[in-house]
């Protein structure tokens, strides 16, 4: 083969889309491979819980699989099982106080975000995330061609709370974002936003004529004294939810989008449409789309990407939403407060630069300056190799020199050993840098 032919062949095999070339590599792939380099490594990295779905729900699903296999093996409506959607609408009203909202069930909350992103934004529209951001939100924007339209807001460097002042400046600028994304409680920081903060962000977005998309994956994980998980409502506010975390359904892949339907285009939305419901898009507090348009836009995305969330998973979710499932979940979440305190103590060598713990399942910490710690992937690699414990590098969330640590993914009998390893590793890092630790 000639040199020219070899070059042409090489170019052919490199011909990936520019969108995917611009997309970050999944950090979980990095940590999973890293964990494989040491057999006894323990993980405080991936944001999962150490339990599975409610046993009573699994038992009922098992019975259905045995007695009605065809009923739970076929396609279901794109938007989800009618009974599950009805149960979720009731939950939205009773628990989240979201009236005039409809629901589409998705295969996980990441699909819910993708549905919203593709349905609401063109490739020329700017999307605002706050640094540190959830890495999969960034990747979704990148792979849909949004690398150049991404605008990243800052958080307070001490409290890690997103800057409302920054957003207000962007919204009155020459090229304001069309979508603003917040995660509450926050992945990766573990910060819980207050009702007043969320109402202020919602009001700013309404005044600016842009969408506010709130990821509520960790709504059940609130540990701040007197804290609450709150959902602002409005014709411009879209909410994303997940059953992966609290209900231990990570691999079952069930999430859902709660989107405004003030005109009650879907007659199954509870209550009556308010007299002021309008299809106009010309001001704060008014609908940004025609009645029913947002539902159909999402169905187009869902049908093309996945058709529907898996039928067995939806059946399990419906069973899990009962009172017995709720009691099971609450009993497993409550002890995580003690896990949080153990992890905070393990991060003492990095104080006072540790944030979070108010909600979600994370603490966020700044690595010591110097000693090569600006390369947080090198630090994470060193922690696995020397201390036998893995965390997430902050660079995956847009903030090199930080780490994200989870306190929900190991069972009670293993968690103390993992945090002891982390403390030993951090003490050595602060004192001696990334040198060999004594091995016992």
N, C-alpha and C positions, 0 to 999 in steps of 0.2 A: 504494500500500500504506500502511495506517495505521501510526502509530507503534507501537501495540500489536502489530500483525501483524509488523512488523519486529523487535520485541524477541523475540517468540515464535520467529520464524525463526532469529534469532541463537542463542537458547537451544538450539534443536534441533540446530544444527550444532556446538554446544559439548558435546553430550551424550556425551562419552567416558567410559569407566569411571573410577571414582575410583582404581582400582588403577594404571591406565596413566598417569593424570595425576600420580600420586605417584612414578612411575618416572623416574629420571634419564635425560637425553638421552645417547646414546652419545658418549663423548669422542672416539672414533676418527672419528666423523662431523665433529666440530669440527675436528680436526687435518687431516683430508683436505681439507675446504673451505679451510682456512687455507693448506695447501700449494698449492692451486690459485691463490692470489692472487699467487704469485711463481713464475715458470716455472722458475727455476734452484734452487728450494729443495731442500734435502737433508733426509732424515728420519732422526732417531734416536728416533722416537716409537713406531710400532707394533711390538709384540712378535712379530716374524717372523724367519725366517732367510733368508739370501741364496741358498740352494740349493733345488733341487727334489728329488724322490724318487730313490732309487737307480736309476741308468740300467738296470741289469740287470733290475730289477723292472718298469720301464716297457716295456722291450723284450718281456718275456714277456706283459705285459698287452696290448700292441699286437697280438701274435700271436693271443691269445685273442679280442680284439675283431674281428679279421679273419676268424677261422676258426669261432668259436662265438658270434656276436653275441647270439643268443637266450639263451644260458646266463648271460650277464653283463648282461642288460637287464631281467630280471624282478624281482619281489619275491623276497626271501630271508626266512628266518625272522626274526621280530621281534628275537630275541636275537642274531642274527648267523649268518654261515656256520659250520657245525659245524667245518670244518677250521681256520678262523681262531680260533674260540673255544678249540679244543684247543691250538693253538700258543700262544695267550695264557696259558692255564692253565699250560702248561709253563714259559713265561717267568716267570710269577708265582712258581712254586716255585723255579726255578733261580736267578733273578736277585734277586727281591725277598724270597725266603724266606717267602712267604705260602702256607702250607698251609691246606687246608680252605676255599678261596675259589673261588667261581664267577665267571663273566664274562658281561656283556652288552655287546655292541658298540653304540656310539652314533654318530650323525653329529656328531662333535666332542666335546670335553670339556665345553663349555658345556651340551650336551644331557645329558651324564652327570650334571652337577650338578643340572640341572632334574629329571631322573629321581629322584635321591636326595631332593631337597628335597620334591617333591610326594608321593613314596611314604612319607616318614617324618614329615612335619610337617603338622598342621592349621593353620588360620588363627589359632588362639589360641595356638599353641606358639611360644616364643621361640627365636630363632636367633642365635648369637653369632659375629660376625666380629671380627677384630682390625684396628684402624686403624694404618697404612694397609692397606686391603683391596683385593682385585681388584675392579675396578668392575663387571664382569659378574656377580659373585656378589651384590653389592648389588642390582643391577637385577633379578635373578631373584627375590630375596626380596621386593622392592617390588612387582613385577608379579603375584605370587601372593597379594597382600593382606597382606604382612608388614611394611609400613612401621612400624606401631605395635608390632610384636613383635620388632623388630630390637634387639639389644643389642650395643653396640660396645665391645670391650675395648681397652686401651691397650698400646702397645709401649714399651719403654725408649726415652727420647728420644735417647739417644746411640747405642746398639747396634741399635735397631729390632727387638729380640727380643720376642715376645709375652709378656705377664705371666702366669705361672702363678698367682701369688698372687691376682691379680684374678679369674681363673677359679675358683679354689677358693672365694673368697668368694661368687661368684655361685651356685655349685652348692649351697651350704648356705643360701642365702637363701630367701625366701618364694616366689619365682617363678623357679626355675632354668631355664636354657635346655634345650631338648630336643635341639638339635643344635649342635655346636661345629665351626667350619670353620677349618682351617689350610691354607696353601699352602706347600709345601716342595720345593725351594728357592722362596723367596718372590717372587711377583709382587705388589707392585712393587719391593720393596727389594733383592732379590738376596741376602738373608740365608739361610744354610743352618743348619737346626736339627740339633743333635747327637742321637745315639742316646739319651743320658740325658734330654735335654729332651723328646723325643718320647715316651719311655716314661713320663715324669712326667705329661705331658698325657693320655696314654692311661689311666693309672691313675686320674687325677682324674675323667675322664669315666666310667670303669667304676664307680667308687665312687659317683658322682652319678647313675648310671642313665641317662646320656644318650649319644647317638650322637656319635662323633668322625668327621668327614669330612675326609679328607686329599686335597688336590689335588696330584698328583705330575707335573703337566705337564712340569716341567723336570728330571725325574729324571736325565737324561743329562748335564746341565750342572752339573758339580761342579768348582770351580776352587780351593777352599781346600786348602792343603797338608795332606795326610793326611785330608782330608775324605771323607765317604761319604754316599751317599743311603740312608736307612734307612726301612723301612716297619714300624711296630708292627702287631701282629696282635691280634685278639680278636673275640669275638662282637658287640661294639659298634662296631667300626672298619670304615668303608667307605673304599675307596681309589678315586680317579679318576685316569685316565691319558689321554695324548694321543699320537697319532702325527704331530701337526701340526708340532712344533718340530724334534726331532732328525732325523726322516725327511723334512723338507721337504714335508709333505703338507697345508699349510694349507688350500688350496682343495678338497682331496679329502674333508675332514671325516670323520675317523675318530678316535674316542675310545673309551674303555671304562670300565665300572664293575666293580671287583673287590669283591665283597660276601661276607660270611661265610656259609658253609654247613657248619657243624660237624656237623650231622646227616646231611650228604651226601644231602639230598633229591634232588639231581641225581646219579645214579650215575656220571656222567662226571667228577666232581670227583676228582682224583688221591688215592690213599691210602685209608685206612680211617677211618671216623668214630671219633673218640676215645670211649672208654667213657663219659665224663662228659657227652657231648653231650646237651643238654636243651632242651626248648621253654619252660622256665620263664622268667619275666621278673622274678624276684624277688631279684636280687642281683648284685653285681659278678662279672664273668666268665661269667655265664650268658646264654643266648640271649635277645634282646629281642623276637623274633618266633617264631611257629610255623614248623616246617620248611617251606621252600618259599614262605613268605608274602612275603618280601622280593623274590624273583625275580618272582612274579606281580604284585606291586604295581608294579614297574618296567615290566613288559610292558604293563600297562594304560596307563601314561603314554606309553610309546614308540609303541604302536599308535595312540593318539589324536592324537599330535603329528606323527609322521614315518613311522610304520610300521616302517621299518628304515633303517639306514645304506645309502647307495647301493651296489649290488652291484659295479660296477666298482671302487669305492674299496676295498671289502673284499677283492676279488681282488688289488689292488695291495698292500694292507697285508700279506696273507699272503706274497706274494713278497718284500716288503721285509724281513720278519723273518728271512730266511735269513742265513747267515754272510757272504755277499758284501755284503748290505745293511748289516750291522753294521760291517763294515770300512770301508765308504764313509762311514757316519755318524761313526765315531770320527775318521776323517781330517779331517773338516770341523769338528768341534767343537774339537779340540785347538788350532788357531790362534786361537780366540776369546780365549784367555788373554792374548795380546798385544794384541788389540783392547781388552780390559778395561783393560789398563795404559795404553794410549793415551788412553782416555776418562777414566780417573782423573786423568791429567796435565792434561787439558783442563778438568777440574772444580777445578783447584787454586785458582782465585779464591774458591771456596766452602768450602775447607777451614777448620777441621777438621770441618765439618758435612756430610761425605759418608759414606754407609754402603753396604754391600753388596759385591758382587764375589766372594762366597764360592760362589755358585751362581746358577742361572738366567742371564739375559742382560741384567741391569739394574744400574745404579747409581742411588742415591737421594740427593738433595742438597737442603739447605735454602737457599733464596734469602736474600740479605742483608736484614737488617731495615731497615725504612724504605724510602724511595725508591719507594713504591707497590708494592713486591714482594709485599705481602700478597695482591694480586690477581694470582695466578699465571697466570690466563688472559691477562691483559694483558701479562705478561712473555713468555709463549709467543708471543703475537701479535707483540710487538715483536722477538723473536728471529728470527722468520720474515721479517718486513719489513726489518729492519736487518742481520741477520747471515746470513740465508738458510739457517737450520737450524731444525728443528722437534723439540720434545720433548713429553712428556705433563705437563700441569699436575697438581700433587699434589692439588688440590681434587677431582679425579675419584676419588681414592682416599681421600677423607675428611680430607685434611691440606692445607689451603691454605698457600701460601708455600713449597712444595716442588716439585721436578721429578723425573720419572722419565726416565732416558736409557737407550736400548738400544744394545748393541754387537754385534748379530748381523745386522741387517737390510740392511746395505750390503756389497757385494763388496769384496775387498781393495784394488782400485784406486780406490775411491771413499771408503772409510771415513776415511783420514787427512785428506782435505779437509774432511769434515763435522766432525770433531772440532776441526780448526783454526778453523773458523767458530764453533763453540760457544765455544772458549776466548776468541777475540777478542770475541765478544758479551758473555761473562760479565765479562771484564776491564773493558769499557766500562761495563757495568751497575753494577759495584761502584764504579767511580770517578766516573761521571757520571749514573747513573740511566738511565731510559728516554728518552734524548735521541738525536738523530740521530748515527749513526756515520759516520766518514769513509768514503767509497766510493772504492775503487781501480779 
